[in-house]
Amino acid sequence: MNAYILRAPVITEKSMFKAQSQRVYTFYVEPSSTKQQKTFGVNVIDIRTTQVAGKIKRTGKKRMAMQTARRKKAMVTLKEGQNIALFDVQEKK
């Protein structure tokens, strides 16, 4: 697998809940990547991708409008019993 396809994991309450309950792991990926290029070293059942549009943000002293870059997310569903260690959360005791 090309290491530059995966940009970062999506760590939010929703993505962590899906990872723990439904075995769906979410990553930001390279916008030009395809589903065939995403291999994770585990048994993958399904890969869903979506384009996230950039937002208009006001920045600077003159509050000029700038647009953030668009991103692509990949939601990966794994086979029963498989997991990705990055998303494992230890509960506090």
Secondary structure as UniProt FT lines:
FT   TURN            3..4
FT   STRAND          6..9
FT   HELIX           13..21
FT   STRAND          24..29
FT   TURN            31..32
FT   HELIX           35..37
FT   STRAND          44..52
FT   STRAND          56..59
FT   TURN            60..63
FT   STRAND          64..67
FT   STRAND          71..78
FT   TURN            80..81
FT   HELIX           85..87
//
